[in-house]
Amino acid sequence: MSASVIGRMDWDLSLDKDGERTYMIKWLVESTSVNDDPSIIYNASGLPSVGSGWGYGNGVDLWAWCRPDWKITPLLRGEPNTLWTVEQNFASKMTSKRCQNTTIENPLNEPDRIGGSFTKFQRTTLRDKDGNPIMSSSYEPIKGIQTDDNRPNVTIEKNVSFLGIGTWSPMIDTVNSTPMWGLPARTVKLSNVSWRRLLYGVCTYYYVVSYEFEVDYTTFDHPYWDRGNRTLKEGGDPTNPKDFKPIEEETTGELMYDVLLDGNGQVWEGESGGPPGIITPEIYDESNFLLLGIPATLA
């Protein structure tokens, strides 16, 4: 129900007697289902759009623009297949109107609408501006310090012929499994999806799907002080939960609760033993948002 570019397979350049240039580039595209037809591949994420200039290696030729005569072919014929090749031509010779002079009639050919904003929120912090643990005058970590922060939001709206709710619904409140938009994995979260059905002409329906993303440059995996009520027994195995015992006060033997640990299951010994432990659990599942046809870059 969606497709994305894996990479370039081949390319070449030919020149005519007038020096007009025609580039050919062939892409390898992967779809998510053996039932995806060429119309799905045509809208694959990462494919150059009609009218865009040549610039897919180290060189740039903005006068050679992507023509609409594409060739989309299954990589394997006669058997179930999810791999396709897409061949595109970029030519400098003016044989037809450029995109600036052409009106888009079919809404499915309209480019994605991309926008954004910022959301302000409170973040719990463990370190100061220099990266040092925030401690009290008795050298104990302070809990619950809140700081002002903001999070970029990105909205991408697409016109599609198939709603695909079964594909994107499980991705809501998951984070990116691969780098995208120049950001590493686990820094982009799909927070919401809205959609509506519209009529094109008098008998054809299509859908407008709006994907709402949040960005956290420090990742959505937030740190917490390592605290607990148990500590590792002497000679115990830190990977075996049975080798931990309740923490007792050394002189009275009273049980102690919510004690700082060193990150290795031992009671934190204070500044002499270095900073206390920090744990950073991965809460959100991962998804490959590029399979939704989301552009790999926002430029």
Secondary structure by P-SEA (a helix, b strand, c coil): cccccccccccccccccccbbbbbbbbbbbbccccccaaaaaacccccccccccccccccccccccccbbbbbbcccccccccbbbbbbbbcccccccccccccccccccccccccbbbbbbbbbccccccccccccccccccbbbbbbbbbbbbbbbbccccccccccccccccccccccccccccccccccccccccccccbbbbbbbbbbbbbccccccccccccccccccccccccccccccccccccccccccccccccccccccccccccbbbbbbcbbbbcccccccccccc
